[in-house]
Amino acid sequence: MVAAANLVEVAALVGDTARAAMLNALMGGQSLTATELAYCANVSRSTASGHLGKLVAARLLTVIRDRRFSYYRIASPLVAAMLESIKVVAAIEVPSRRHPRSANDDALRFARSCYDHLAGQVGVAITDSLVAMGHIVLSDEGGEVTSSGGRFLSAFGADLTPRTRRIFCQPCLDWSERRYHLKGLVGARILDRLLELGWLKSVSDSRALQLTSSGKAGLSETFQIEINNEGMLRLRADERTVGLPARAGAH
């Protein structure tokens, strides 16, 4: 009964429209103030503070106070994984409905931050590439970096040491592509390195990530991923188109 009551409490907190908007805004992994989150949720500053207090009390968010400002962020990778899983389920519509797509929607589907790792078509393409090259082994239950993968990622500059207590390598079902990208320490370090190299850059007021010209060249040279003028991603290794939604009913 206690577990059921806790489930109801968490579901009620996440199910509120304003709170859901604020949680979604924080899924980029950054810390935001109450004022910024109020803007994201289209509510007043005082209303946002009330919502944020409840989310902090439920340990869905943490708050860091720095002089005049308080900064809120997702409390843990576990909370981020829960929110991403909800988005995966929410993206399944039976029967499906047509929704108008905006430029921001397309940008998010192409590349975005998912808490601390890379998602969207680019995230799925990099994962497919690592699997095709034998550097990562994935199953529905987990993931493993092979010995060649360790050498490859080290040469790429993704430092996988020291290993922390967090998840090391695990598949994460992408809500827009319905296929796996990488989460855990491996996924986080790959995104860190892509940003450090300037292959991806953040988009203001969005979780979207923009692929740069050097990034397009780097993905081709390092991960064997080609991108045509329409933004279609393709692995050179076996000429499979990647980053496309799976067929209905596929896992």
Backbone as a ProteinNet text record, in pm:
[ID]
protein_1_A
[PRIMARY]
MVAAANLVEVAALVGDTARAAMLNALMGGQSLTATELAYCANVSRSTASGHLGKLVAARLLTVIRDRRFSYYRIASPLVAAMLESIKVVAAIEVPSRRHPRSANDDALRFARSCYDHLAGQVGVAITDSLVAMGHIVLSDEGGEVTSSGGRFLSAFGADLTPRTRRIFCQPCLDWSERRYHLKGLVGARILDRLLELGWLKSVSDSRALQLTSSGKAGLSETFQIEINNEGMLRLRADERTVGLPARAGAH
[TERTIARY]
82.2	0	85.8	197.4	285.6	341.9	386.8	442.1	337.8	214.9	107.8	79.8	80.8	57.4	167.2	293.7	404.6	393.2	348	329.4	224.7	116.2	9.7	62.6	142.9	195.8	288.1	379.7	473.3	398.2	301.2	223.8	147.1	90.7	16.7	108.4	229	323.3	366.8	399.9	447.6	333	210	96.2	41.6	80.5	36.3	104.2	28.3	80.9	199.1	188	296	420.8	400.5	516.2	581.6	499.6	554.5	639.1	594.2	669.4	803.1	803.7	928.3	1024.2	972.8	1057.3	1117.4	1036.3	1084.8	1195	1180.1	1281.6	1414.7	1409.5	1531.3	1594.7	1528.2	1582.9	1705.1	1740.2	1864.1	1985.8	1963	2073.1	2122.6	2070.8	2116.4	2037.8	2084.8	2014.5	1947.8	1821.9	1746.1	1686.3	1664.1	1603.5	1451.8	1386.2	1240.2	1179.2	1242	1191.6	1197	1308.5	1322.5	1221.4	1201	1107	962.6	934.7	801.5	770.9	871.2	855	827.8	904.2	885.9	745.5	691	560.3	445.8	479.6	378.5	291.5	358	288.4	361.9	301	364.5	481.5	565.8	682	637.9	534.9	488.1	427.8	353.7	296.5	406.8	509.7	621.8	693.3	710.4	777.5	702	568.3	487.9	506.6	504.9	525.8	665.1	765.2	902.7	924.2	859.1	869.2	819.4	710.5	655.2	749.3	808.8	899.1	1027.6	1075.1	1193.6	1160.7	1044.5	1003.8	990.4	948	933.4	1064.8	1170.4	1304.2	1311.5	1225.3	1235.3	1332.7	1343.5	1437.9	1526.8	1642.6	1727.6	1743.9	1775.8	1792.7	1925.9	1997.2	2124.1	2106.8	2134.7	2119.1	2254.5	2261	2383.9	2353.8	2382.7	2355.2	2208.3	2179.8	2042.2	1956.1	2016.8	1940.7	1939	1830.7	1818.6	1809.3	1889.2	1894.6	1840.3	1750.1	1685	1735.5	1747.2	1787.9	1727	1723.6	1674.5	1758.6	1694.2	1763.4	1862.7	1835.4	1922.9	1896.7	1991.1	1966.4	1842	1808.2	1689.3	1562.8	1555.5	1439.8	1435.6	1552.1	1557.6	1511.1	1552.9	1511.9	1361	1302.9	1158.1	1086.1	1133	1068.4	1082.5	1199.4	1219	1130.1	1112.7	1026.2	881.3	838.8	703.2	685	788	779.6	770.8	840.6	832.7	690.2	628.7	490.9	395.8	417.8	329.9	336.2	450.1	465.6	391.4	345.1	271.1	123.3	67	-73.7	-147.6	-250.5	-331.9	-478.2	-542.6	-479.1	-391.1	-294.7	-205.6	-279.9	-236.1	-296.5	-192.2	-237.9	-145.7	-129.7	-3.7	25.8	112	83.8	170.5	310	413	551.1	611.1	678.3	745.4	893.9	964.7	1109.2	1178.8	1130.2	1191.1	1167.9	1048.7	1020.9	1121.1	1143.6	1237	1379.2	1415.5	1549.6	1568.2	1465.4	1472.5	1482.4	1411.7	1416.4	1551.5	1617.4	1746.6	1856.2	1867.3	1968.9	1926.2	1931.5	1894.2	1967.9	1975.6	2030	1916.7	1945.6	1851.3	1914.8	1893.1	1957.9	2107.3	2187.7	2332.1	2388.8	2301.4	2351.5	2278.3	2322.4	2274	2158.4	2052.9	1935.4	1900.2	1795.3	1752.4	1822.4	1805.4	1860.7	2011.9	2080.8	2226.5	2268.1	2199.4	2231	2210.4	2101.1	2072.5	2176.4	2214.9	2312.1	2448.2	2492.4	2621.4	2615.6	2504.6	2488.3	2492.5	2419.8	2420.9	2562.3	2636	2771.8	2862.3	2854.1	2938	2906.9	2778.4	2738.8	2788.9	2771.5	2813.6	2964	3040.4	3186.6	3235.2	3142.9	3180.8	3236.1	3213.7	3266	3170.8	3042.5	2939.9	2853.3	2817.7	2722	2599.7	2482.3	2359.8	2255.9	2179.7	2061.3	1951.8	1832.2	1723.9	1754.7	1840.9	1868.1	1987	2080.7	2198.1	2295	2412	2512.5	2651.5	2744.9	2882.1	2976.2	3082.3	3187.4	3290.1	3316.9	3414	3555.8	3654.6	3793.6	3829.2	3779.5	3805.1	3731.6	3613.7	3537.3	3607.4	3669.9	3745.4	3858.4	3929.2	4039.8	3987.4	3877	3818.6	3773.8	3699.6	3648.1	3759.7	3864.9	3980.4	4049.5	4066.4	4127.9	4041.2	3910.1	3816.1	3822.1	3868	3878.4	3768.2	3689	3582.2	3639.6	3668.1	3732.5	3629.3	3646.1	3551.4	3600.4	3708.3	3758.6	3761	3747.3	3721.6	3573.7	3546.1	3407.6	3342.3	3226.2	3151.9	3046.6	2963.9	2859.9	2740.2	2740.4	2628.4	2632.1	2523	2515.7	2629.7	2697	2811.7	2768.4	2698.1	2656.1	2522.5	2421.7	2289.1	2210.8	2128.2	2044.7	1931.5	1894.7	1783.4	1692.6	1567.8	1475.7	1441.4	1473.2	1453.5	1306	1244.6	1100.2	1062.5	1151.1	1116.2	1153.5	1258.8	1304.8	1258.1	1212.4	1167.9	1280.3	1403.1	1519.8	1615	1723	1811.8	1917.2	1939.3	2063	2131.2	2247.8	2323.4	2304.7	2284.2	2284.7	2388.5	2394.7	2496.6	2624	2730.7	2858.1	2909.5	2896.8	2944.9	2871.5	2739.2	2661.7	2694.8	2713.9	2744.9	2881	2979.8	3115.1	3122	3043.8	3040.4	2982.2	2872.2	2813.4	2909.4	2973.1	3071.1	3178	3226.7	3334.4	3284.9	3163.9	3107.9	3093	3051.5	3038.7	3176.7	3270	3405.5	3472.9	3450.9	3509.7	3439.6	3322.1	3245.5	3169.9	3153.2	3076.6	2927.5	2887.9	2750.8	2755.6	2652.4	2644	2500.3	2485.4	2353.5	2273.9	2143.4	2050.4	1983.8	1982.5	1928.3	1782.8	1751.2	1614.4	1555.7	1639.3	1591	1685.4	1632.7	1717	1783.6	1746.5	1802	1951.4	2023	2164.8	2185.8	2267.6	2291	2421.3	2416.1	2534.7	2610.6	2739	2821.1	2884.9	2948.3	3015.3	3129.7	3202.7	3310.6	3252.5	3133	3067.4	3024.8	2974.6	2933.4	3053.4	3167	3288.9	3339.8	3330.4	3378.3	3296.9	3165.1	3079.5	3111.8	3143	3176.4	3308.4	3409.4	3542.8	3551	3492.6	3509.7	3406.5	3279.9	3171.7	3112.4	3169.6	3121.9	2975.4	2933.8	2795.4	2791.8	2715.7	2700.4	2564	2560.4	2436.7	2416	2301.8	2276.6	2208.4	2173.6	2116.2	1980.3	1911.1	1780.4	1792.6	1915.1	1934.9	1923	1921.2	1913.2	2049.3	2053.3	2177.5	2191.2	2313	2337.2	2475.7	2482.9	2611.3	2680.8	2806.2	2880.4	2912.5	2927.8	2974.8	2885.9	2753.7	2665	2550.3	2562.7	2464.4	2323	2311.9	2179.2	2141.3	2020.9	1970.9	1943.7	1993.1	1975.3	1904.8	1857.1	1790.2	1648.3	1588.1	1450.2	1361.3	1235.5	1145.3	1130.4	1121.2	1101	959.8	938.4	805.8	712.9	583.9	484.1	495.7	499	506.8	648.5	748.1	886.8	931.5	1032.1	1084.3	1210.6
-121	0	126.4	120.9	237.7	266.4	160.2	178.4	235.6	187	237.3	384.1	419.5	559.4	649.5	601.9	680.1	696.3	590.1	595.9	700.4	701.9	799.1	941.1	960.1	1093.6	1142.2	1055.1	1094.4	1119.8	1033.1	1049.9	1181.3	1216.8	1342	1462.2	1453.5	1563.9	1584	1474.7	1483.3	1516.1	1475.2	1491	1631.2	1721.8	1860.1	1928	2001.5	2060.5	2153.7	2240.6	2335.9	2264.5	2169.2	2096.1	2011.5	1951.4	1872.3	1959.5	2081.6	2173.2	2210.2	2231.1	2265.6	2147.8	2028.9	1909.6	1887	1906.6	1888.2	1988.3	2111.8	2214.2	2177.5	2105	2067.4	1940.4	1874.4	1750.2	1772.7	1898.9	1928	1914	1890.8	1870.6	1997.3	2114	2239.2	2273.5	2374.2	2426.6	2558.1	2575.6	2695.4	2756.8	2886.4	2956.1	2942	2979	2973.8	3067.2	3181	3275.4	3214.6	3150.6	3087	2974	2896.9	2785.5	2834.9	2946.9	3006.4	3045.9	3100.2	3137.2	3012.8	2903.9	2780.3	2723.6	2737.5	2679.9	2777.5	2903.2	3005.9	3029.1	3036	3065.3	3178.9	3232	3339.9	3286.7	3378.1	3340.2	3274.9	3328	3271.6	3132.6	3114.3	2982.4	2881.1	2923.3	2834.4	2793.1	2885.8	2855.1	2748	2755.6	2654.2	2516.9	2511.7	2385	2329.4	2416.1	2371.9	2319.6	2382.8	2334.8	2191.4	2160.7	2025.2	1925.7	1965.1	1876.1	1849.8	1950.2	1933.1	1843.2	1864.6	1783.7	1636.5	1610.3	1472.4	1415.7	1494.1	1455.7	1425.1	1492.2	1486.1	1592.5	1701.7	1808.4	1835.5	1890.6	1943.4	2093.2	2165.7	2310	2349.7	2437.6	2492.2	2642.7	2693.1	2836.8	2906	3006.4	3080.2	3229.1	3280.6	3421.1	3454.4	3535.8	3582.4	3481.8	3382.4	3295.6	3151.5	3082.1	2938.7	2869.8	2768.4	2696.2	2555	2516.2	2385.4	2294.7	2165.3	2067.2	1932.1	1842.4	1707	1641.3	1572	1521.6	1411	1326.6	1212.5	1153.5	1071.5	1001.3	913.3	861.3	776.5	855.6	977.7	1064	1098.3	1128.5	1159.6	1041	919.6	799.9	780.2	808.1	796.8	893.5	1016.6	1117.1	1082.2	1032.5	994.1	875.4	782.3	666.7	710.2	808.7	861.1	920.5	990.7	1050.3	941.9	829	719.4	666.5	644.6	594.9	698.8	825.7	932.8	946.8	906.7	919.2	809.8	706.3	597.2	633.7	652.6	689.9	586.2	528.5	428.7	471.1	517.3	536.8	660.7	664.2	779.4	901.3	1018	1143.2	1230.2	1312	1402.7	1529.5	1568.1	1690.9	1779.8	1909.3	1998	2001.5	1991	1988.9	2127.7	2174.4	2303.6	2281.9	2393.8	2385.2	2334.1	2375.6	2328.7	2179	2130.2	1986.5	1908.5	1955	1886.4	1891.9	2005.8	2019.2	1923.1	1908.8	1817.2	1672.2	1639.7	1503.2	1472.9	1573.9	1552.4	1530.1	1616.6	1602	1682.9	1620.5	1689.6	1626.8	1701.7	1646.2	1576.7	1459.6	1382.5	1370.9	1473.8	1487.5	1509.5	1402.1	1421.8	1344.4	1291.3	1216.6	1260.1	1207.9	1252.5	1166.1	1232.5	1162.5	1217.9	1163.3	1204.4	1123.4	1163.8	1090.2	1075.5	1181.5	1174.5	1077.7	1081.4	988.7	843.9	817.2	681.4	640.2	730.9	699.4	664.4	740.2	711	575.5	546.6	416.4	303.7	319.6	219.6	198.3	308.5	301	222.7	253	184.2	34.6	1.3	-139.6	-206.7	-140.3	-197.4	-220.9	-134.1	-148	-243.6	-297.6	-393.4	-330	-199.6	-131.1	-136.4	-153.4	-162	-284.4	-357.5	-466.2	-427.9	-425	-382.7	-493.7	-500.7	-586.1	-505.5	-560.8	-489.1	-468	-552.3	-546.7	-457	-439.8	-361.8	-346.1	-291.7	-266.7	-293.8	-316.1	-345.5	-281	-220.4	-166.8	-276.9	-311.6	-415.8	-360.5	-448.1	-403	-305.5	-333.5	-240.4	-109	-119.1	1.7	89.9	27	103.6	180.2	114.7	181.1	291.5	263.7	361	486.6	469	583.4	661.1	590.2	658.7	744.8	691.1	768.2	886.9	870.2	978.3	1088.7	1053.9	1153.2	1145.5	1037.1	1016.7	938.4	1007.1	945.5	866.9	736	650.9	615.6	681	657.1	788.7	788	667.4	629.1	500.5	454.8	488.2	547.2	582.4	476	499.9	404.1	412.4	510.1	526.6	419.2	406.1	312.1	341.5	236.3	254.9	266.3	167.5	167.3	95.8	166	106.4	169	88.6	145.9	228.7	333.4	419.1	433.9	391.6	396.9	541.9	582.3	720.4	743.4	844.2	863.8	906	975	1020.9	918.8	840.8	745.5	603.4	575.8	440.9	338.8	384.1	297.5	342.4	266.4	293.5	399.6	485.9	561.4	519.6	574.9	533.1	628.3	571.7	651.8	594.3	649.9	607.3	687.1	643.6	715.1	723.6	615.1	614.5	719.3	720.8	818.6	961.9	984	1118.5	1165.5	1076.3	1115	1140.8	1066.1	1090.6	1228.5	1263.2	1396.3	1505.3	1486.9	1585.7	1611.7	1504.2	1518	1584.7	1551.8	1614.9	1765.6	1806.4	1949.2	2014.7	1942.9	1995.8	2018.7	1926.9	1939.7	2045.2	2088.8	2184.8	2120.5	1988	1919.4	1943.8	1961.2	1999.3	2125	2207.6	2324.2	2342.3	2399.1	2416.2	2522.2	2504.6	2602.1	2675.7	2806.8	2887.4	2851.4	2836.8	2810.5	2682.7	2583	2457.3	2345.4	2222.3	2104.8	2062.1	2125.5	2088.4	2118.1	2036.8	2056.1	2070.6	2166.7	2194.1	2129.9	2059.4	1997.9	2103.3	2117.8	2216.3	2153.1	2237.2	2184.2	2092.1	2127.7	2039.4	1910.5	1919.9	1801.2	1707.2	1762.5	1679.9	1604	1674	1609.3	1506.8	1542.1	1451.8	1324.6	1336.7	1217.7	1125.8	1185.5	1105.4	1032.1	1103.9	1046.2	946.8	981.3	901	790.8	823.5	727.7	671.2	711.5	660.4	694.5	813.2	857.3	969.4	948.7	1049.9	1117.3	1248.2	1325.3	1396.8	1368.2	1432.4	1567.5	1632.6	1766.7	1769.7	1655.9	1649	1613	1600.9	1567.7	1419.6	1335	1190.4	1136.9	1052.3	994.8	853	818.8	685.6	637.3	511.4	451.2	408.9	449.5	408.6	260.1	203.4	65.4	-34.2	-17.3	-114.4	-49.2	85.2	159.6	148.3	125.6	124.4	266	306.3	434.2	421.4	516.9	509.3	632.9	623.9	737.5	753.4	649.8	657.6	585.6	626.9	558.8	412.2	329.3	186	161.5	46	8.7	-5.9	11	-4.3	-143.9	-148.5	-275.6	-320.5	-252.1	-291.6	-243	-307.1	-269	-188.1
0	0	0	73.8	78.4	-60.3	-130.3	-264.3	-359.3	-348.7	-434.3	-405.6	-278.3	-240.7	-294.3	-288.1	-340.5	-491.7	-558.5	-703.7	-739.6	-666	-690.5	-669.3	-564.4	-534.8	-646.4	-689.5	-796	-926.6	-958.3	-1081.4	-1080.1	-964.6	-953.8	-971	-916.2	-927.9	-1073	-1138.7	-1277.2	-1372.6	-1335.5	-1425.7	-1437.6	-1348.8	-1360.2	-1479.2	-1558.2	-1681.4	-1655.9	-1558.7	-1530.8	-1480.2	-1388.5	-1336.2	-1445.1	-1531.6	-1641.5	-1733.9	-1760.3	-1846.1	-1783	-1651.5	-1583.1	-1580	-1555	-1555.8	-1694.2	-1796.3	-1933.1	-1966.5	-1918.4	-1943.6	-1878.8	-1767.6	-1696	-1750.5	-1845.9	-1900.6	-1989	-2012.3	-2082.8	-1994.6	-1862.9	-1770.2	-1703.4	-1743.5	-1686.4	-1559.9	-1488.8	-1371.1	-1409.3	-1366.8	-1401.3	-1275.4	-1279.7	-1167.3	-1173.3	-1063.4	-1058.4	-1162.8	-1185.9	-1285.8	-1425.6	-1457.2	-1587.9	-1605.2	-1499.5	-1506.8	-1512.2	-1446.5	-1455.3	-1599.6	-1667.5	-1808.4	-1893.9	-1868.3	-1945.4	-1927	-1804.8	-1774.5	-1796.8	-1831.3	-1855.2	-1732.3	-1616.4	-1490.5	-1420.3	-1316	-1241.2	-1158.9	-1115.3	-1033	-902.7	-840.1	-713	-732.4	-842.1	-871.1	-897.6	-971.8	-1000.9	-872.5	-780.1	-654.1	-575.9	-577.8	-511.1	-573	-705.5	-775.6	-747	-751.9	-732.2	-590.5	-492.9	-355.6	-343	-410.5	-406.1	-473.8	-585.5	-657.7	-579	-508.8	-424.2	-305.3	-244.4	-129.5	-166.9	-290.8	-337.6	-390.4	-385.6	-430	-579.4	-653.7	-799.5	-850.1	-776	-806.8	-685.6	-712.4	-606.6	-630.4	-526.9	-538.2	-476.6	-545.2	-496.6	-484.2	-367	-343	-350.7	-437.5	-460.1	-446.9	-326.6	-295.7	-320	-421.5	-443	-516.9	-580.2	-669.5	-620.1	-655.7	-630.6	-766.2	-783.3	-910.2	-890.9	-979.8	-970.8	-1082.4	-1049.7	-1150.1	-1117.3	-1216.3	-1194.9	-1086	-994.1	-875.1	-905	-1004.5	-1028.2	-1166.5	-1216.9	-1343.6	-1337.8	-1219.9	-1205.2	-1236	-1187.5	-1215	-1363.8	-1420.9	-1564.3	-1647.7	-1608.5	-1681.9	-1673.2	-1557.3	-1541.9	-1635.5	-1641.1	-1725.7	-1873.5	-1912.6	-2052.1	-2087.1	-1993.8	-2018.6	-2036.5	-1958.3	-1973.1	-2112.1	-2161.5	-2295.1	-2402.6	-2381.4	-2476.8	-2484.8	-2367.9	-2364.7	-2422.2	-2388.9	-2437.3	-2589.2	-2648.1	-2793.4	-2869.2	-2797.5	-2860.7	-2861.1	-2978.9	-2990	-3073.9	-3018.5	-3090.1	-3081.5	-3189.5	-3319.9	-3320.4	-3411.3	-3417.6	-3468.8	-3421.4	-3463.9	-3531	-3622.7	-3690.6	-3607.1	-3586.7	-3513.9	-3603	-3607.2	-3684.5	-3623.2	-3706.3	-3659.5	-3675.6	-3571.5	-3577.1	-3604.4	-3631.6	-3654.5	-3529	-3410.8	-3286.2	-3266.5	-3304.3	-3296	-3380.5	-3502.9	-3592.3	-3537	-3477.8	-3420.4	-3303.1	-3219.3	-3106.2	-3153.6	-3259.7	-3311.5	-3374.9	-3428.1	-3492	-3387.6	-3291.6	-3185.7	-3064.7	-2947.7	-2824.6	-2707.3	-2599.2	-2475.8	-2400.5	-2349.5	-2267.9	-2130.7	-2046.9	-1916.2	-1935.6	-1943.1	-1959.5	-2078.1	-2165	-2279.5	-2406.2	-2519.3	-2650.5	-2698.2	-2745.4	-2797.1	-2934.7	-2993.3	-3125.4	-3233.9	-3358.6	-3471.4	-3461.7	-3418.1	-3408.8	-3297.9	-3184.5	-3076.1	-3117.2	-3187.3	-3235	-3339.2	-3428.7	-3533.2	-3474.5	-3373.9	-3310.4	-3241	-3175.9	-3110.6	-3213.4	-3324.2	-3430.9	-3484.1	-3498.7	-3550.9	-3456.4	-3327.3	-3229.3	-3224.3	-3237.9	-3239.5	-3367	-3482.5	-3610.9	-3615.6	-3549.8	-3549.5	-3440.8	-3362.3	-3259.5	-3133.3	-3115.8	-2998.2	-2878.9	-2907.2	-2803.6	-2832.6	-2727.9	-2740.1	-2658.2	-2723.9	-2657.5	-2658.9	-2552.6	-2547.5	-2480.3	-2472.3	-2405.1	-2257.7	-2201.3	-2058.1	-2021.7	-2113.8	-2077.7	-2192.7	-2161.5	-2262.8	-2209.3	-2301.2	-2263.9	-2364.1	-2314.5	-2400.3	-2421.7	-2547.5	-2577.2	-2559.8	-2568.9	-2556.4	-2668.1	-2790.8	-2901.2	-2878	-2816.1	-2785.4	-2683.3	-2585.9	-2486.9	-2551.6	-2644.1	-2714.4	-2805.3	-2874.4	-2966.7	-2891.7	-2782.9	-2708.2	-2640.4	-2597	-2539.3	-2643.4	-2764.9	-2872.6	-2912.5	-2903.4	-2935.1	-2830	-2709.7	-2603.2	-2501.5	-2505.8	-2407.4	-2289.9	-2181.9	-2065.5	-1984.8	-1978	-1905.9	-1766.2	-1721.7	-1585.9	-1510.8	-1377.5	-1299.6	-1307.8	-1297.1	-1299.2	-1165.2	-1172.8	-1052.3	-1024.6	-924.6	-889.7	-984.1	-1072.3	-1164	-1271.7	-1345.7	-1457.2	-1554.6	-1601.3	-1690.2	-1836.1	-1887.6	-2027.2	-2037.4	-2088.2	-2095.9	-2211	-2280.2	-2386	-2326.5	-2397	-2356.2	-2478.3	-2465.5	-2578.9	-2610.9	-2731	-2774.9	-2805.5	-2742.6	-2758.2	-2899.2	-2969	-3104	-3211	-3188	-3289	-3262.5	-3139.1	-3099	-3116.1	-3100.2	-3106.5	-2997.8	-2978.7	-2866.1	-2895.7	-2795.4	-2787.5	-2656.5	-2627.2	-2509.1	-2392.8	-2274.1	-2152.8	-2057.4	-1937.9	-1843.1	-1862.6	-1795.6	-1802.9	-1946	-2023.1	-2161.3	-2245.1	-2236	-2310.8	-2270.9	-2140.6	-2091.1	-2140.8	-2138.8	-2180.4	-2331.1	-2408.6	-2553.3	-2581.6	-2514.8	-2535.2	-2489.6	-2374.2	-2326.2	-2431.7	-2492.3	-2590.4	-2718.7	-2763.5	-2883.2	-2863.3	-2744.2	-2714.3	-2701.9	-2639.3	-2623.2	-2757.6	-2851.2	-2984.8	-3069.9	-3025.1	-3103.9	-3217.5	-3212.8	-3316.6	-3298.2	-3174.8	-3141.1	-3056.5	-3067.6	-2980.5	-2935.2	-2817.2	-2757.7	-2832.1	-2831.4	-2889.1	-2773.6	-2779.7	-2670.6	-2640.8	-2511.3	-2465	-2522.3	-2545.2	-2600.5	-2560.7	-2558	-2538.3	-2668.1	-2778.1	-2908.3	-2913.2	-2988.9	-3013.5	-3163.6	-3201.6	-3343.7	-3388.5	-3500.5	-3558.9	-3638.5	-3610.7	-3680.9	-3804.6	-3886.5	-4006.5	-3967.7	-3861.8	-3816.1	-3759.5	-3699.4	-3647.2	-3758.1	-3866.9	-3981.2	-4037	-4047.7	-4096.7	-3996	-3867.5	-3763.8	-3753.4	-3767	-3762.9	-3880.2	-3994.9	-4112	-4092.9	-4046.1	-4032.8	-3916.7	-3803.4	-3682.1	-3669.1	-3698.7	-3676.7	-3805.7	-3921.1	-4050.3	-4075.8	-4030.2	-4046	-4149.2	-4254.4	-4357.8	-4343.4	-4366.2	-4356.8	-4489.6	-4554.4	-4682.8	-4663.2	-4771.8	-4764.7	-4695.9	-4693.5	-4627.9	-4480.2	-4432.1	-4292	-4262.1	-4365.1	-4346.6	-4307.4	-4203.9	-4155.6	-4209.6	-4254	-4309.1	-4265.3	-4221.9	-4189.9	-4318.7	-4336.1	-4454.9	-4451.2	-4331.3	-4318	-4390.5	-4376.5	-4440.2	-4515.7	-4533.8	-4611.6	-4555.3	-4423.8	-4363.5	-4324	-4353.3	-4305.5	-4157	-4078.8	-3933.7	-3884.7	-3761.2	-3701	-3744.9	-3808	-3851.3	-3752.3	-3736.6	-3644.4	-3680.9	-3578.2	-3601.2	-3653.6	-3714.9	-3762.1	-3644.4	-3670.4	-3563.8	-3504.4	-3373.2	-3303.9	-3277.2	-3334.5	-3310.6	-3174.4	-3119.1	-2987.9	-3003.8
[MASK]
+++++++++++++++++++++++++++++++++++++++++++++++++++++++++++++++++++++++++++++++++++++++++++++++++++++++++++++++++++++++++++++++++++++++++++++++++++++++++++++++++++++++++++++++++++++++++++++++++++++++++++++++++++++++++++++++++++++++++++++++++++++++++++

